[in-house]
Amino acid sequence: MPFSTYDASVGMVLKTLKSLDAILASAEEHAATKNLNVDDYVQAKLYEDMKPLDFQSTFAGLRKQTTDAIASLQKVDPDSVEGKETRLITMGLGPGKTKELSAKDYIVGYSVPNSFFHLQTSYAILRQQGVPLGKRVYIAPFSS
């Protein structure tokens, strides 16, 4: 089967979410083992000018959002995505600002890079907090 729009979009984001889920599970296990408060992780940041994750959610909330997103994406029919590469998407850029771009440009220029940005930043914050994460935890979901 050739590489498809589904593979490049839904499939790739699904893999980043599965990687994030594995990373969060490792963080939760580490906190339990070390008798740490898992919600301290969502207050951590790499640099002072970063917003911590707790402005959006608790650790349990992050786990639920991640598993809910995985479940939702697993329901997407691959055929429903194919042939929609030129469809125009209006993307919000903040209060009163939008940008219109093709689905292909949205996928390769925003959706996938944004997914990897958040995955990598989560990994880095948790490593900085002492969670013993290796490359295998990050990469394993991409090899399935």
Contacts in CASP RR format, 6 or more apart in sequence:
PFRMAT RR
TARGET T0000
AUTHOR 0000-0000-0000
METHOD contacts of the structure
MODEL  1
MPFSTYDASVGMVLKTLKSLDAILASAEEHAATKNLNVDDYVQAKLYEDM
KPLDFQSTFAGLRKQTTDAIASLQKVDPDSVEGKETRLITMGLGPGKTKE
LSAKDYIVGYSVPNSFFHLQTSYAILRQQGVPLGKRVYIAPFSS
4 78 0 8 1.000
4 81 0 8 1.000
4 82 0 8 1.000
5 81 0 8 1.000
5 82 0 8 1.000
5 83 0 8 1.000
5 84 0 8 1.000
5 85 0 8 1.000
5 103 0 8 1.000
5 104 0 8 1.000
5 107 0 8 1.000
6 76 0 8 1.000
6 78 0 8 1.000
6 81 0 8 1.000
6 82 0 8 1.000
8 107 0 8 1.000
8 108 0 8 1.000
8 112 0 8 1.000
9 81 0 8 1.000
9 103 0 8 1.000
9 107 0 8 1.000
9 111 0 8 1.000
9 112 0 8 1.000
10 73 0 8 1.000
10 76 0 8 1.000
10 78 0 8 1.000
10 81 0 8 1.000
11 73 0 8 1.000
12 112 0 8 1.000
12 115 0 8 1.000
13 73 0 8 1.000
13 111 0 8 1.000
13 112 0 8 1.000
13 115 0 8 1.000
14 70 0 8 1.000
14 73 0 8 1.000
14 74 0 8 1.000
15 141 0 8 1.000
15 142 0 8 1.000
15 144 0 8 1.000
16 115 0 8 1.000
16 116 0 8 1.000
16 118 0 8 1.000
16 119 0 8 1.000
16 141 0 8 1.000
17 66 0 8 1.000
17 69 0 8 1.000
17 70 0 8 1.000
17 73 0 8 1.000
17 115 0 8 1.000
18 70 0 8 1.000
18 141 0 8 1.000
18 144 0 8 1.000
19 119 0 8 1.000
19 137 0 8 1.000
19 138 0 8 1.000
19 139 0 8 1.000
19 140 0 8 1.000
19 141 0 8 1.000
19 142 0 8 1.000
20 66 0 8 1.000
20 118 0 8 1.000
20 119 0 8 1.000
20 122 0 8 1.000
21 63 0 8 1.000
21 66 0 8 1.000
21 67 0 8 1.000
21 70 0 8 1.000
21 141 0 8 1.000
22 137 0 8 1.000
22 138 0 8 1.000
22 140 0 8 1.000
22 141 0 8 1.000
23 119 0 8 1.000
23 122 0 8 1.000
23 123 0 8 1.000
23 126 0 8 1.000
23 131 0 8 1.000
23 133 0 8 1.000
23 137 0 8 1.000
23 138 0 8 1.000
24 59 0 8 1.000
24 62 0 8 1.000
24 63 0 8 1.000
24 66 0 8 1.000
24 122 0 8 1.000
25 63 0 8 1.000
26 126 0 8 1.000
26 131 0 8 1.000
26 132 0 8 1.000
26 133 0 8 1.000
26 137 0 8 1.000
27 38 0 8 1.000
27 41 0 8 1.000
27 59 0 8 1.000
27 126 0 8 1.000
27 129 0 8 1.000
27 131 0 8 1.000
27 133 0 8 1.000
28 38 0 8 1.000
28 59 0 8 1.000
28 63 0 8 1.000
30 36 0 8 1.000
30 130 0 8 1.000
30 131 0 8 1.000
30 132 0 8 1.000
31 37 0 8 1.000
31 38 0 8 1.000
31 40 0 8 1.000
31 41 0 8 1.000
32 38 0 8 1.000
38 59 0 8 1.000
38 60 0 8 1.000
39 54 0 8 1.000
39 58 0 8 1.000
39 59 0 8 1.000
40 129 0 8 1.000
41 53 0 8 1.000
41 59 0 8 1.000
41 125 0 8 1.000
41 126 0 8 1.000
41 129 0 8 1.000
41 131 0 8 1.000
42 52 0 8 1.000
42 53 0 8 1.000
42 54 0 8 1.000
42 57 0 8 1.000
42 58 0 8 1.000
42 59 0 8 1.000
42 62 0 8 1.000
43 52 0 8 1.000
43 53 0 8 1.000
43 54 0 8 1.000
44 52 0 8 1.000
44 53 0 8 1.000
44 125 0 8 1.000
44 126 0 8 1.000
44 128 0 8 1.000
44 129 0 8 1.000
45 51 0 8 1.000
45 52 0 8 1.000
45 125 0 8 1.000
46 121 0 8 1.000
46 124 0 8 1.000
46 125 0 8 1.000
46 128 0 8 1.000
53 62 0 8 1.000
53 125 0 8 1.000
57 65 0 8 1.000
84 103 0 8 1.000
85 102 0 8 1.000
85 103 0 8 1.000
85 104 0 8 1.000
86 102 0 8 1.000
86 103 0 8 1.000
86 104 0 8 1.000
87 102 0 8 1.000
87 103 0 8 1.000
88 100 0 8 1.000
88 101 0 8 1.000
88 102 0 8 1.000
88 103 0 8 1.000
89 100 0 8 1.000
89 101 0 8 1.000
89 102 0 8 1.000
89 103 0 8 1.000
89 106 0 8 1.000
90 98 0 8 1.000
90 99 0 8 1.000
90 100 0 8 1.000
91 98 0 8 1.000
91 99 0 8 1.000
91 100 0 8 1.000
91 101 0 8 1.000
91 106 0 8 1.000
91 110 0 8 1.000
92 98 0 8 1.000
92 99 0 8 1.000
93 99 0 8 1.000
101 110 0 8 1.000
119 138 0 8 1.000
123 133 0 8 1.000
123 138 0 8 1.000
126 133 0 8 1.000
127 133 0 8 1.000
END
